[in-house]
Amino acid sequence: MNTKHFDTRTQQRGIPAGAQELLDRFGDIEYDGHGHRIIFISGKSKKKMDKELGRCYVGRLGNWRNIYRVESSSGDCVITTGFRTSRIHRH
């Protein structure tokens, strides 16, 4: 289930559904310590994308490789999405 906030931010930030699908397929999960999980494309994920999709395709994704999504810890509610401007701290 997507929240209204998620739908608004997705539209405002111009994040296409295809980028969300990349997160679903290749994204790494990190828990934020506040009952949410952050899904993002890490360096390890990027290498996996290079192997499966081809380096040329992944290179054309540009800024889409820096998207993230915040979900509830159970994964049933998507809260927000955006572009990473700093690294995600792992615990």
C-alpha positions in Angstrom: 0.0 0.0 0.0 1.4 3.4 -1.0 0.7 6.4 1.2 -0.5 9.7 -0.3 2.8 11.2 0.7 4.7 8.6 -1.3 2.5 9.2 -4.4 3.0 13.0 -4.1 6.8 12.7 -3.7 7.1 10.2 -6.5 5.4 12.7 -8.8 7.2 15.8 -7.5 10.6 14.2 -7.9 9.9 12.6 -11.3 10.7 9.1 -10.2 9.3 6.6 -12.7 7.7 3.2 -11.9 10.7 1.5 -13.7 13.0 2.9 -11.1 10.9 1.5 -8.3 11.0 -1.8 -10.0 14.8 -1.7 -10.0 14.6 -1.1 -6.2 12.3 -4.1 -5.8 14.6 -6.3 -7.9 18.1 -5.2 -6.9 17.8 -3.0 -3.8 19.5 -3.5 -0.5 17.7 -3.1 2.7 18.9 -1.2 5.8 16.8 -0.7 8.9 16.8 2.8 10.2 16.2 2.0 13.9 12.8 3.7 14.0 10.6 0.9 12.7 11.3 1.5 9.0 13.5 0.0 6.4 15.3 1.9 3.6 15.7 0.2 0.2 18.4 1.6 -2.0 20.9 0.7 -4.7 24.3 0.0 -3.2 27.6 -0.6 -4.9 27.0 -4.3 -4.6 23.5 -3.9 -6.1 25.0 -1.9 -9.0 27.4 -4.7 -9.8 24.6 -7.2 -9.9 22.6 -4.8 -12.2 25.7 -4.6 -14.5 25.8 -8.4 -14.8 22.1 -8.9 -15.4 21.1 -5.8 -17.4 24.4 -4.8 -19.0 26.8 -2.1 -18.1 25.6 0.1 -21.0 22.0 0.1 -19.7 23.0 0.7 -16.1 25.2 3.6 -17.2 22.3 5.3 -18.9 20.2 5.2 -15.7 22.1 8.2 -14.4 20.5 9.6 -11.2 18.0 6.8 -10.9 20.7 4.7 -9.3 20.6 7.1 -6.4 16.9 6.6 -5.5 15.7 5.2 -2.2 12.4 4.2 -0.7 11.3 4.1 2.9 8.8 1.4 4.0 7.4 0.1 7.2 9.4 -2.7 8.7 6.8 -5.2 7.7 6.9 -3.9 4.1 3.2 -3.5 3.8 3.2 0.4 3.7 5.5 2.5 1.4 6.1 5.9 3.1 8.3 8.0 0.9 10.9 8.0 -1.9 13.6 10.3 -3.1 17.1 10.7 -4.4 20.1 10.1 -2.1 22.3 13.1 -1.6 24.5 11.5 1.1 25.5 7.9 1.9 23.2 5.6 3.9 24.7 4.8 7.2 24.8 1.1 7.9 24.4 -0.3 11.4 
